[in-house]
Every structure is written in structure tokens, then in C-alpha cells.
Amino acid sequence: MRVSRAMMLIAAVMAVGAGAACGSSNGSTNPGLTPAELVGTYSLVSLTLGNSAPLTPPTATGTLALTSSTYNLTLMLPTGTQQDSGTWTVSGHQWTQTSSSGQGQEQGTVSLSHDTLSVDLTAAGTAISTVWAMVH
């Protein structure tokens, strides 16, 4: 299975669950997320590309580090290690990321439930969903 840069990028933030209507980690009734709520280091729980079966550890592993405006992603997949970094923003549950490699911008939805971050994106016509667990 070949994973393009766009798919890997999407995976970065990006997560499971098609609609991301989960609340924030602090249990507030705020309908949107803030960058401060998402800052942290996450470990890959699952990566789903299109209609394929989810890839989970140990088949696929990875880390996602989010600051208030940048991300750094490393994925170890059956096809090899992929890395990406860039900037990200969140508005409500809408996620936007721009890779430092200059290959474009991806948009999708994001949710946070307790310590689980989910991001859903579409890149090159392929739905990409990732689920990440916060590393403590």
C-alpha cells in the first residue's frame, strides 16, 4: 500500500470518526476547539485510508507533536517511514494544515474526547482518518 505525502499529512492530524462532533477534553459545552486544547504529543492508535482496513500498531506506528500553531509528524508504515511538519489551525471543529514542504493545504474535521484526538481529511480523493492518544 503506497501512502502519498498528502495522505500522510492528513493522517497527521487527522483521525477517525467521520464527523467530529465530540466535545473538548475539559468537558466544557464549548462547541469548538481551541489550539490550546490540542497542544501535546500523541501516539498513533489507527490510520484508515479510504475503505481499507485500519492500520494499527504494531503494523503502523507514529507520533504527532502539536504546538499552538505547528505540527511534526512521523509515521512508520509497512511502506517505510514518512515525516512531515508544517502549520495548523482549528476553527470550531474544522482543521486546516499546511505542510512545510510546500505541497499544499489540507482541510477536514477534528475532535477531541478526553485524551483521544481524531482527524478526518480527504487528500487526492482519498478519505484519511487518524486516531491519536495523548502521551502522558
C-alpha positions as CSV (number, residue, x, y, z in Angstrom):
1,M,0.0,0.0,0.0
2,R,1.5,3.3,-1.1
3,V,0.8,6.3,1.1
4,S,1.3,9.7,-0.6
5,R,2.6,12.8,1.2
6,A,-0.8,14.2,1.2
7,M,-2.3,11.1,2.8
8,M,0.4,11.1,5.4
9,L,-0.1,14.7,6.1
10,I,-3.7,14.2,6.5
11,A,-3.1,11.3,8.8
12,A,-1.1,13.5,10.9
13,V,-3.8,15.4,12.4
14,M,-6.3,13.5,11.4
15,A,-8.3,10.9,12.8
16,V,-11.1,8.5,13.0
17,G,-14.8,9.2,13.0
18,A,-16.4,10.9,10.2
19,G,-17.9,14.0,11.6
20,A,-16.1,15.1,14.6
21,A,-18.7,16.3,16.9
22,C,-17.1,15.2,20.2
23,G,-16.6,17.7,22.9
24,S,-13.3,19.1,24.2
25,S,-11.1,17.3,26.7
26,N,-12.2,19.6,29.5
27,G,-15.8,18.6,29.3
28,S,-17.0,22.1,28.5
29,T,-20.1,22.9,26.4
30,N,-17.9,25.0,24.1
31,P,-18.9,23.9,20.6
32,G,-15.4,24.5,19.2
33,L,-11.9,23.5,20.0
34,T,-9.0,25.9,20.6
35,P,-5.4,25.3,19.8
36,A,-4.5,25.3,23.5
37,E,-6.8,22.2,24.0
38,L,-5.0,20.3,21.3
39,V,-1.3,21.0,22.1
40,G,0.6,17.9,23.1
41,T,2.3,14.8,21.9
42,Y,0.2,11.9,20.5
43,S,0.8,8.3,19.6
44,L,-0.9,6.7,16.7
45,V,-3.9,4.5,17.5
46,S,-5.2,3.9,14.0
47,L,-4.9,5.1,10.4
48,T,-7.6,4.4,7.8
49,L,-7.1,5.2,4.1
50,G,-10.3,5.1,2.1
51,N,-12.2,1.9,2.6
52,S,-9.1,-0.1,3.6
53,A,-9.0,-1.8,7.0
54,P,-7.5,0.4,9.7
55,L,-3.7,0.1,10.2
56,T,-2.9,-0.2,13.9
57,P,0.2,-0.8,16.0
58,P,2.4,-2.7,15.5
59,T,1.7,-2.6,11.7
60,A,1.7,1.2,11.7
61,T,3.0,3.4,14.5
62,G,3.7,7.1,14.7
63,T,3.9,10.3,16.7
64,L,2.2,13.6,16.2
65,A,3.5,16.7,18.1
66,L,1.3,19.8,18.1
67,T,2.3,23.2,19.4
68,S,-0.2,26.1,19.3
69,S,0.5,26.5,15.5
70,T,2.9,23.9,14.2
71,Y,2.9,20.1,13.8
72,N,5.6,17.5,13.5
73,L,4.5,14.0,12.2
74,T,6.4,10.8,12.0
75,L,4.7,7.6,10.7
76,M,6.2,4.2,10.5
77,L,4.2,2.3,7.9
78,P,4.7,-1.0,6.1
79,T,5.9,1.0,3.1
80,G,8.5,2.9,5.2
81,T,8.9,5.9,7.5
82,Q,7.3,9.1,6.5
83,Q,7.8,12.5,8.1
84,D,6.1,15.8,7.7
85,S,5.9,19.2,9.5
86,G,4.1,22.4,9.0
87,T,1.4,24.7,10.4
88,W,-2.1,24.0,11.5
89,T,-5.2,25.9,12.7
90,V,-8.5,25.0,14.1
91,S,-11.8,26.8,13.9
92,G,-14.6,25.1,15.8
93,H,-14.1,21.5,14.6
94,Q,-12.6,22.5,11.2
95,W,-8.9,21.6,10.8
96,T,-6.5,23.1,8.3
97,Q,-2.9,22.1,7.9
98,T,-0.2,23.4,5.6
99,S,2.9,21.3,5.0
100,S,6.3,23.0,5.1
101,S,7.2,21.1,2.0
102,G,5.0,23.5,0.0
103,Q,2.8,20.8,-1.3
104,G,-0.5,22.4,-0.4
105,Q,-3.1,22.7,2.3
106,E,-5.4,20.0,3.7
107,Q,-8.7,20.6,5.4
108,G,-11.1,18.4,7.4
109,T,-12.6,17.9,10.8
110,V,-11.1,17.3,14.2
111,S,-12.4,16.1,17.5
112,L,-11.0,15.6,21.0
113,S,-12.5,13.3,23.6
114,H,-10.6,13.2,26.8
115,D,-7.1,12.3,25.5
116,T,-8.1,10.9,22.1
117,L,-7.6,13.2,19.1
118,S,-9.3,12.3,15.8
119,V,-8.8,13.9,12.4
120,D,-10.6,13.2,9.2
121,L,-9.4,14.6,5.9
122,T,-9.6,14.0,2.2
123,A,-6.5,14.1,0.0
124,A,-6.3,13.4,-3.7
125,G,-9.9,12.0,-3.4
126,T,-9.0,9.6,-0.6
127,A,-10.5,9.8,2.8
128,I,-7.9,9.6,5.6
129,S,-8.9,9.1,9.2
130,T,-6.4,9.0,12.1
131,V,-6.9,8.5,15.8
132,W,-4.2,9.5,18.2
133,A,-3.8,9.0,22.0
134,M,-2.1,11.7,24.1
135,V,1.2,10.6,25.5
136,H,1.5,11.5,29.2
